[in-house]
Amino acid sequence: MHKHALSAWFRASLRHLLPCACALCGAVQGDLVCGGCAADLAPHLYRRRCVQCAIALESPHVGQHCRACLAGAPDFDATVVIADYAWPLDHLVTGLKFRAQLPLADWLAAQLGNAIATASGDLPDVLLPVPLSPARLRSRGYNQAWEIARRLARRLDVPAHAGALHRVRDNVAQATLDRAERQANLHGAFVVDEPARIAGRHIGVVDDVMTTGTTLAEIATQLKRAGAVRITNVVALRTP
């Protein structure tokens, strides 16, 4: 039996043997998000978005890009997201990020796999998580972006690498800064450690939330300098 098929069979068996509580409504059943809640989420999952930064495009917007990306395109080429960062999906991301509910990474990876399947364009050649600083990683004990990335890589059957890119220092929290300060705050924060994995390839950069896109833009700049030919952000939720 192929290793991916065996893994899927094992996970399905565990769901039958060890039912869990729905992460949203608490109903005891076999999936991380029950069928009822999944149906309620469906309207949140499909919105017309800028192909580059994934901000929602409101009618009667013409074209595939938002005005900001047309005015000053960032170094990343595309962004794929599940939905906006809003209730109830934000509860799943914060559960993964701050409450160590690691199984939620599997559900988010599954939804991202679906989103990538419906998006136009080729699959990334390799997935990289947005790295945490060494101090933040020690404090949290895990990188939520890597938890999503490694599960998504199995679903897409592409490699994922946690060490090709790393963050060399912590920064002031981005939420406290304006746009210019955000860009200055991140300058020099990321280093490509393994350029041989990057050069000539389409890189998928995985994260849990995209807010202004400044962090992902800085990462894309460093990856393009290392020779990446295309950068696609693969992000669970996008702040409206």
C-alpha positions as protocol buffer text, in pm:
chain_id: "A"
residue {
  index: 1
  type: MET
  ca { x: 0 y: 0 z: 0 }
}
residue {
  index: 2
  type: HIS
  ca { x: 133 y: 348 z: -93 }
}
residue {
  index: 3
  type: LYS
  ca { x: 249 y: 541 z: 214 }
}
residue {
  index: 4
  type: HIS
  ca { x: -2 y: 823 z: 155 }
}
residue {
  index: 5
  type: ALA
  ca { x: -289 y: 575 z: 119 }
}
residue {
  index: 6
  type: LEU
  ca { x: -174 y: 397 z: 433 }
}
residue {
  index: 7
  type: SER
  ca { x: -160 y: 725 z: 623 }
}
residue {
  index: 8
  type: ALA
  ca { x: -511 y: 817 z: 507 }
}
residue {
  index: 9
  type: TRP
  ca { x: -643 y: 474 z: 609 }
}
residue {
  index: 10
  type: PHE
  ca { x: -481 y: 508 z: 953 }
}
residue {
  index: 11
  type: ARG
  ca { x: -632 y: 854 z: 1010 }
}
residue {
  index: 12
  type: ALA
  ca { x: -975 y: 732 z: 900 }
}
residue {
  index: 13
  type: SER
  ca { x: -949 y: 437 z: 1140 }
}
residue {
  index: 14
  type: LEU
  ca { x: -859 y: 667 z: 1427 }
}
residue {
  index: 15
  type: ARG
  ca { x: -1163 y: 884 z: 1357 }
}
residue {
  index: 16
  type: HIS
  ca { x: -1387 y: 581 z: 1401 }
}
residue {
  index: 17
  type: LEU
  ca { x: -1208 y: 454 z: 1710 }
}
residue {
  index: 18
  type: LEU
  ca { x: -1148 y: 790 z: 1880 }
}
residue {
  index: 19
  type: PRO
  ca { x: -1431 y: 1036 z: 1812 }
}
residue {
  index: 20
  type: CYS
  ca { x: -1356 y: 1398 z: 1893 }
}
residue {
  index: 21
  type: ALA
  ca { x: -1546 y: 1717 z: 1971 }
}
residue {
  index: 22
  type: CYS
  ca { x: -1611 y: 1958 z: 1686 }
}
residue {
  index: 23
  type: ALA
  ca { x: -1369 y: 2250 z: 1722 }
}
residue {
  index: 24
  type: LEU
  ca { x: -1654 y: 2497 z: 1667 }
}
residue {
  index: 25
  type: CYS
  ca { x: -1972 y: 2363 z: 1827 }
}
residue {
  index: 26
  type: GLY
  ca { x: -1836 y: 2089 z: 2055 }
}
residue {
  index: 27
  type: ALA
  ca { x: -2053 y: 1810 z: 1913 }
}
residue {
  index: 28
  type: VAL
  ca { x: -1894 y: 1468 z: 1964 }
}
residue {
  index: 29
  type: GLN
  ca { x: -1837 y: 1307 z: 1626 }
}
residue {
  index: 30
  type: GLY
  ca { x: -1552 y: 1187 z: 1405 }
}
residue {
  index: 31
  type: ASP
  ca { x: -1417 y: 1501 z: 1240 }
}
residue {
  index: 32
  type: LEU
  ca { x: -1236 y: 1810 z: 1362 }
}
residue {
  index: 33
  type: VAL
  ca { x: -1520 y: 2023 z: 1223 }
}
residue {
  index: 34
  type: CYS
  ca { x: -1859 y: 1854 z: 1211 }
}
residue {
  index: 35
  type: GLY
  ca { x: -2072 y: 1837 z: 898 }
}
residue {
  index: 36
  type: GLY
  ca { x: -2317 y: 2098 z: 1023 }
}
residue {
  index: 37
  type: CYS
  ca { x: -2047 y: 2353 z: 1098 }
}
residue {
  index: 38
  type: ALA
  ca { x: -1871 y: 2275 z: 771 }
}
residue {
  index: 39
  type: ALA
  ca { x: -2196 y: 2353 z: 586 }
}
residue {
  index: 40
  type: ASP
  ca { x: -2230 y: 2679 z: 779 }
}
residue {
  index: 41
  type: LEU
  ca { x: -1875 y: 2775 z: 680 }
}
residue {
  index: 42
  type: ALA
  ca { x: -1930 y: 2719 z: 309 }
}
residue {
  index: 43
  type: PRO
  ca { x: -2055 y: 3075 z: 232 }
}
residue {
  index: 44
  type: HIS
  ca { x: -1737 y: 3216 z: 388 }
}
residue {
  index: 45
  type: LEU
  ca { x: -1504 y: 3015 z: 163 }
}
residue {
  index: 46
  type: TYR
  ca { x: -1574 y: 3155 z: -181 }
}
residue {
  index: 47
  type: ARG
  ca { x: -1516 y: 3521 z: -254 }
}
residue {
  index: 48
  type: ARG
  ca { x: -1369 y: 3693 z: -556 }
}
residue {
  index: 49
  type: ARG
  ca { x: -1018 y: 3800 z: -460 }
}
residue {
  index: 50
  type: CYS
  ca { x: -716 y: 3980 z: -597 }
}
residue {
  index: 51
  type: VAL
  ca { x: -501 y: 3706 z: -750 }
}
residue {
  index: 52
  type: GLN
  ca { x: -186 y: 3867 z: -611 }
}
residue {
  index: 53
  type: CYS
  ca { x: -269 y: 3962 z: -251 }
}
residue {
  index: 54
  type: ALA
  ca { x: -606 y: 3781 z: -200 }
}
residue {
  index: 55
  type: ILE
  ca { x: -790 y: 4085 z: -65 }
}
residue {
  index: 56
  type: ALA
  ca { x: -1163 y: 4048 z: -138 }
}
residue {
  index: 57
  type: LEU
  ca { x: -1277 y: 4235 z: -449 }
}
residue {
  index: 58
  type: GLU
  ca { x: -1616 y: 4396 z: -418 }
}
residue {
  index: 59
  type: SER
  ca { x: -1848 y: 4434 z: -717 }
}
residue {
  index: 60
  type: PRO
  ca { x: -1835 y: 4604 z: -961 }
}
residue {
  index: 61
  type: HIS
  ca { x: -1452 y: 4571 z: -953 }
}
residue {
  index: 62
  type: VAL
  ca { x: -1307 y: 4499 z: -1297 }
}
residue {
  index: 63
  type: GLY
  ca { x: -998 y: 4284 z: -1341 }
}
residue {
  index: 64
  type: GLN
  ca { x: -810 y: 4030 z: -1130 }
}
residue {
  index: 65
  type: HIS
  ca { x: -591 y: 4268 z: -927 }
}
residue {
  index: 66
  type: CYS
  ca { x: -679 y: 4517 z: -654 }
}
residue {
  index: 67
  type: ARG
  ca { x: -579 y: 4880 z: -694 }
}
residue {
  index: 68
  type: ALA
  ca { x: -296 y: 4850 z: -440 }
}
residue {
  index: 69
  type: CYS
  ca { x: -128 y: 4566 z: -628 }
}
residue {
  index: 70
  type: LEU
  ca { x: -169 y: 4748 z: -959 }
}
residue {
  index: 71
  type: ALA
  ca { x: -14 y: 5061 z: -806 }
}
residue {
  index: 72
  type: GLY
  ca { x: 287 y: 4891 z: -651 }
}
residue {
  index: 73
  type: ALA
  ca { x: 309 y: 4517 z: -699 }
}
residue {
  index: 74
  type: PRO
  ca { x: 486 y: 4324 z: -418 }
}
residue {
  index: 75
  type: ASP
  ca { x: 750 y: 4062 z: -502 }
}
residue {
  index: 76
  type: PHE
  ca { x: 511 y: 3771 z: -450 }
}
residue {
  index: 77
  type: ASP
  ca { x: 315 y: 3665 z: -757 }
}
residue {
  index: 78
  type: ALA
  ca { x: -4 y: 3513 z: -614 }
}
residue {
  index: 79
  type: THR
  ca { x: -184 y: 3440 z: -289 }
}
residue {
  index: 80
  type: VAL
  ca { x: -423 y: 3153 z: -211 }
}
residue {
  index: 81
  type: VAL
  ca { x: -637 y: 3168 z: 104 }
}
residue {
  index: 82
  type: ILE
  ca { x: -929 y: 2977 z: 254 }
}
residue {
  index: 83
  type: ALA
  ca { x: -1133 y: 3277 z: 370 }
}
residue {
  index: 84
  type: ASP
  ca { x: -1122 y: 3609 z: 555 }
}
residue {
  index: 85
  type: TYR
  ca { x: -992 y: 3627 z: 911 }
}
residue {
  index: 86
  type: ALA
  ca { x: -1330 y: 3648 z: 1080 }
}
residue {
  index: 87
  type: TRP
  ca { x: -1557 y: 3444 z: 1303 }
}
residue {
  index: 88
  type: PRO
  ca { x: -1585 y: 3147 z: 1309 }
}
residue {
  index: 89
  type: LEU
  ca { x: -1274 y: 3048 z: 1112 }
}
residue {
  index: 90
  type: ASP
  ca { x: -1051 y: 3278 z: 1317 }
}
residue {
  index: 91
  type: HIS
  ca { x: -1131 y: 3056 z: 1617 }
}
residue {
  index: 92
  type: LEU
  ca { x: -963 y: 2762 z: 1442 }
}
residue {
  index: 93
  type: VAL
  ca { x: -648 y: 2959 z: 1363 }
}
residue {
  index: 94
  type: THR
  ca { x: -614 y: 3099 z: 1716 }
}
residue {
  index: 95
  type: GLY
  ca { x: -672 y: 2750 z: 1854 }
}
residue {
  index: 96
  type: LEU
  ca { x: -379 y: 2623 z: 1651 }
}
residue {
  index: 97
  type: LYS
  ca { x: -156 y: 2924 z: 1714 }
}
residue {
  index: 98
  type: PHE
  ca { x: -213 y: 3000 z: 2081 }
}
residue {
  index: 99
  type: ARG
  ca { x: -374 y: 2689 z: 2233 }
}
residue {
  index: 100
  type: ALA
  ca { x: -155 y: 2419 z: 2075 }
}
residue {
  index: 101
  type: GLN
  ca { x: -454 y: 2249 z: 1910 }
}
residue {
  index: 102
  type: LEU
  ca { x: -223 y: 2095 z: 1651 }
}
residue {
  index: 103
  type: PRO
  ca { x: -482 y: 1865 z: 1486 }
}
residue {
  index: 104
  type: LEU
  ca { x: -649 y: 2180 z: 1351 }
}
residue {
  index: 105
  type: ALA
  ca { x: -350 y: 2217 z: 1119 }
}
residue {
  index: 106
  type: ASP
  ca { x: -473 y: 1910 z: 932 }
}
residue {
  index: 107
  type: TRP
  ca { x: -817 y: 2063 z: 873 }
}
residue {
  index: 108
  type: LEU
  ca { x: -665 y: 2393 z: 758 }
}
residue {
  index: 109
  type: ALA
  ca { x: -426 y: 2206 z: 527 }
}
residue {
  index: 110
  type: ALA
  ca { x: -718 y: 2018 z: 374 }
}
residue {
  index: 111
  type: GLN
  ca { x: -905 y: 2343 z: 304 }
}
residue {
  index: 112
  type: LEU
  ca { x: -591 y: 2501 z: 156 }
}
residue {
  index: 113
  type: GLY
  ca { x: -548 y: 2197 z: -65 }
}
residue {
  index: 114
  type: ASN
  ca { x: -901 y: 2253 z: -194 }
}
residue {
  index: 115
  type: ALA
  ca { x: -833 y: 2624 z: -248 }
}
residue {
  index: 116
  type: ILE
  ca { x: -516 y: 2550 z: -445 }
}
residue {
  index: 117
  type: ALA
  ca { x: -700 y: 2293 z: -656 }
}
residue {
  index: 118
  type: THR
  ca { x: -956 y: 2555 z: -762 }
}
residue {
  index: 119
  type: ALA
  ca { x: -699 y: 2829 z: -826 }
}
residue {
  index: 120
  type: SER
  ca { x: -540 y: 2867 z: -1165 }
}
residue {
  index: 121
  type: GLY
  ca { x: -168 y: 2805 z: -1207 }
}
residue {
  index: 122
  type: ASP
  ca { x: 85 y: 2534 z: -1135 }
}
residue {
  index: 123
  type: LEU
  ca { x: 150 y: 2380 z: -795 }
}
residue {
  index: 124
  type: PRO
  ca { x: 454 y: 2513 z: -608 }
}
residue {
  index: 125
  type: ASP
  ca { x: 768 y: 2304 z: -643 }
}
residue {
  index: 126
  type: VAL
  ca { x: 836 y: 2329 z: -269 }
}
residue {
  index: 127
  type: LEU
  ca { x: 659 y: 2467 z: 39 }
}
residue {
  index: 128
  type: LEU
  ca { x: 833 y: 2680 z: 302 }
}
residue {
  index: 129
  type: PRO
  ca { x: 672 y: 2794 z: 629 }
}
residue {
  index: 130
  type: VAL
  ca { x: 706 y: 3151 z: 746 }
}
residue {
  index: 131
  type: PRO
  ca { x: 969 y: 3098 z: 1018 }
}
residue {
  index: 132
  type: LEU
  ca { x: 954 y: 3207 z: 1379 }
}
residue {
  index: 133
  type: SER
  ca { x: 1254 y: 3358 z: 1551 }
}
residue {
  index: 134
  type: PRO
  ca { x: 1451 y: 3111 z: 1765 }
}
residue {
  index: 135
  type: ALA
  ca { x: 1326 y: 3283 z: 2083 }
}
residue {
  index: 136
  type: ARG
  ca { x: 961 y: 3268 z: 1972 }
}
residue {
  index: 137
  type: LEU
  ca { x: 996 y: 2907 z: 1864 }
}
residue {
  index: 138
  type: ARG
  ca { x: 1140 y: 2809 z: 2202 }
}
residue {
  index: 139
  type: SER
  ca { x: 862 y: 2994 z: 2381 }
}
residue {
  index: 140
  type: ARG
  ca { x: 574 y: 2847 z: 2176 }
}
residue {
  index: 141
  type: GLY
  ca { x: 729 y: 2505 z: 2124 }
}
residue {
  index: 142
  type: TYR
  ca { x: 617 y: 2474 z: 1760 }
}
residue {
  index: 143
  type: ASN
  ca { x: 569 y: 2682 z: 1446 }
}
residue {
  index: 144
  type: GLN
  ca { x: 204 y: 2683 z: 1343 }
}
residue {
  index: 145
  type: ALA
  ca { x: 299 y: 2764 z: 982 }
}
residue {
  index: 146
  type: TRP
  ca { x: 516 y: 2452 z: 965 }
}
residue {
  index: 147
  type: GLU
  ca { x: 239 y: 2239 z: 1115 }
}
residue {
  index: 148
  type: ILE
  ca { x: 17 y: 2346 z: 825 }
}
residue {
  index: 149
  type: ALA
  ca { x: 292 y: 2330 z: 561 }
}
residue {
  index: 150
  type: ARG
  ca { x: 406 y: 1975 z: 631 }
}
residue {
  index: 151
  type: ARG
  ca { x: 50 y: 1844 z: 622 }
}
residue {
  index: 152
  type: LEU
  ca { x: -31 y: 2037 z: 306 }
}
residue {
  index: 153
  type: ALA
  ca { x: 286 y: 1905 z: 141 }
}
residue {
  index: 154
  type: ARG
  ca { x: 166 y: 1547 z: 194 }
}
residue {
  index: 155
  type: ARG
  ca { x: -170 y: 1631 z: 36 }
}
residue {
  index: 156
  type: LEU
  ca { x: -12 y: 1799 z: -266 }
}
residue {
  index: 157
  type: ASP
  ca { x: 272 y: 1545 z: -289 }
}
residue {
  index: 158
  type: VAL
  ca { x: 537 y: 1817 z: -297 }
}
residue {
  index: 159
  type: PRO
  ca { x: 835 y: 1861 z: -63 }
}
residue {
  index: 160
  type: ALA
  ca { x: 830 y: 2098 z: 236 }
}
residue {
  index: 161
  type: HIS
  ca { x: 1140 y: 2231 z: 410 }
}
residue {
  index: 162
  type: ALA
  ca { x: 1150 y: 2399 z: 749 }
}
residue {
  index: 163
  type: GLY
  ca { x: 1516 y: 2504 z: 731 }
}
residue {
  index: 164
  type: ALA
  ca { x: 1555 y: 2670 z: 391 }
}
residue {
  index: 165
  type: LEU
  ca { x: 1448 y: 3007 z: 533 }
}
residue {
  index: 166
  type: HIS
  ca { x: 1492 y: 3136 z: 883 }
}
residue {
  index: 167
  type: ARG
  ca { x: 1421 y: 3444 z: 1088 }
}
residue {
  index: 168
  type: VAL
  ca { x: 1731 y: 3587 z: 1247 }
}
residue {
  index: 169
  type: ARG
  ca { x: 1569 y: 3823 z: 1493 }
}
residue {
  index: 170
  type: ASP
  ca { x: 1243 y: 3914 z: 1663 }
}
residue {
  index: 171
  type: ASN
  ca { x: 1077 y: 4241 z: 1580 }
}
residue {
  index: 172
  type: VAL
  ca { x: 835 y: 4481 z: 1737 }
}
residue {
  index: 173
  type: ALA
  ca { x: 481 y: 4347 z: 1682 }
}
residue {
  index: 174
  type: GLN
  ca { x: 370 y: 4448 z: 1332 }
}
residue {
  index: 175
  type: ALA
  ca { x: 18 y: 4535 z: 1451 }
}
residue {
  index: 176
  type: THR
  ca { x: 153 y: 4837 z: 1640 }
}
residue {
  index: 177
  type: LEU
  ca { x: 317 y: 4994 z: 1332 }
}
residue {
  index: 178
  type: ASP
  ca { x: 210 y: 5183 z: 1020 }
}
residue {
  index: 179
  type: ARG
  ca { x: 303 y: 5060 z: 672 }
}
residue {
  index: 180
  type: ALA
  ca { x: 640 y: 5234 z: 646 }
}
residue {
  index: 181
  type: GLU
  ca { x: 737 y: 5125 z: 996 }
}
residue {
  index: 182
  type: ARG
  ca { x: 636 y: 4765 z: 917 }
}
residue {
  index: 183
  type: GLN
  ca { x: 868 y: 4757 z: 619 }
}
residue {
  index: 184
  type: ALA
  ca { x: 1159 y: 4902 z: 817 }
}
residue {
  index: 185
  type: ASN
  ca { x: 1086 y: 4668 z: 1107 }
}
residue {
  index: 186
  type: LEU
  ca { x: 1128 y: 4358 z: 887 }
}
residue {
  index: 187
  type: HIS
  ca { x: 1430 y: 4468 z: 688 }
}
residue {
  index: 188
  type: GLY
  ca { x: 1699 y: 4202 z: 726 }
}
residue {
  index: 189
  type: ALA
  ca { x: 1483 y: 3979 z: 947 }
}
residue {
  index: 190
  type: PHE
  ca { x: 1482 y: 3681 z: 707 }
}
residue {
  index: 191
  type: VAL
  ca { x: 1774 y: 3490 z: 557 }
}
residue {
  index: 192
  type: VAL
  ca { x: 1768 y: 3220 z: 288 }
}
residue {
  index: 193
  type: ASP
  ca { x: 1988 y: 2942 z: 426 }
}
residue {
  index: 194
  type: GLU
  ca { x: 1955 y: 2693 z: 141 }
}
residue {
  index: 195
  type: PRO
  ca { x: 1949 y: 2885 z: -189 }
}
residue {
  index: 196
  type: ALA
  ca { x: 2001 y: 2562 z: -384 }
}
residue {
  index: 197
  type: ARG
  ca { x: 1648 y: 2463 z: -283 }
}
residue {
  index: 198
  type: ILE
  ca { x: 1516 y: 2796 z: -408 }
}
residue {
  index: 199
  type: ALA
  ca { x: 1691 y: 2885 z: -733 }
}
residue {
  index: 200
  type: GLY
  ca { x: 1483 y: 2832 z: -1046 }
}
residue {
  index: 201
  type: ARG
  ca { x: 1179 y: 2707 z: -855 }
}
residue {
  index: 202
  type: HIS
  ca { x: 821 y: 2804 z: -777 }
}
residue {
  index: 203
  type: ILE
  ca { x: 804 y: 2852 z: -399 }
}
residue {
  index: 204
  type: GLY
  ca { x: 490 y: 2828 z: -189 }
}
residue {
  index: 205
  type: VAL
  ca { x: 519 y: 3028 z: 135 }
}
residue {
  index: 206
  type: VAL
  ca { x: 281 y: 2898 z: 402 }
}
residue {
  index: 207
  type: ASP
  ca { x: 141 y: 3097 z: 695 }
}
residue {
  index: 208
  type: ASP
  ca { x: -167 y: 3105 z: 917 }
}
residue {
  index: 209
  type: VAL
  ca { x: -278 y: 3468 z: 870 }
}
residue {
  index: 210
  type: MET
  ca { x: -199 y: 3742 z: 620 }
}
residue {
  index: 211
  type: THR
  ca { x: -268 y: 4093 z: 750 }
}
residue {
  index: 212
  type: THR
  ca { x: -101 y: 4369 z: 547 }
}
residue {
  index: 213
  type: GLY
  ca { x: 124 y: 4131 z: 355 }
}
residue {
  index: 214
  type: THR
  ca { x: 440 y: 4314 z: 461 }
}
residue {
  index: 215
  type: THR
  ca { x: 602 y: 4003 z: 613 }
}
residue {
  index: 216
  type: LEU
  ca { x: 524 y: 3791 z: 307 }
}
residue {
  index: 217
  type: ALA
  ca { x: 649 y: 4067 z: 76 }
}
residue {
  index: 218
  type: GLU
  ca { x: 983 y: 4081 z: 259 }
}
residue {
  index: 219
  type: ILE
  ca { x: 1016 y: 3703 z: 241 }
}
residue {
  index: 220
  type: ALA
  ca { x: 932 y: 3710 z: -130 }
}
residue {
  index: 221
  type: THR
  ca { x: 1201 y: 3971 z: -187 }
}
residue {
  index: 222
  type: GLN
  ca { x: 1464 y: 3751 z: -22 }
}
residue {
  index: 223
  type: LEU
  ca { x: 1349 y: 3441 z: -211 }
}
residue {
  index: 224
  type: LYS
  ca { x: 1354 y: 3623 z: -546 }
}
residue {
  index: 225
  type: ARG
  ca { x: 1708 y: 3742 z: -469 }
}
residue {
  index: 226
  type: ALA
  ca { x: 1799 y: 3377 z: -408 }
}
residue {
  index: 227
  type: GLY
  ca { x: 1673 y: 3289 z: -753 }
}
residue {
  index: 228
  type: ALA
  ca { x: 1309 y: 3186 z: -706 }
}
residue {
  index: 229
  type: VAL
  ca { x: 1113 y: 3229 z: -1029 }
}
residue {
  index: 230
  type: ARG
  ca { x: 767 y: 3250 z: -872 }
}
residue {
  index: 231
  type: ILE
  ca { x: 629 y: 3301 z: -522 }
}
residue {
  index: 232
  type: THR
  ca { x: 279 y: 3193 z: -417 }
}
residue {
  index: 233
  type: ASN
  ca { x: 160 y: 3269 z: -66 }
}
residue {
  index: 234
  type: VAL
  ca { x: -50 y: 2986 z: 76 }
}
residue {
  index: 235
  type: VAL
  ca { x: -225 y: 3131 z: 378 }
}
residue {
  index: 236
  type: ALA
  ca { x: -514 y: 3004 z: 587 }
}
residue {
  index: 237
  type: LEU
  ca { x: -694 y: 3336 z: 647 }
}
residue {
  index: 238
  type: ARG
  ca { x: -672 y: 3689 z: 507 }
}
residue {
  index: 239
  type: THR
  ca { x: -751 y: 3992 z: 723 }
}
residue {
  index: 240
  type: PRO
  ca { x: -1023 y: 4194 z: 544 }
}
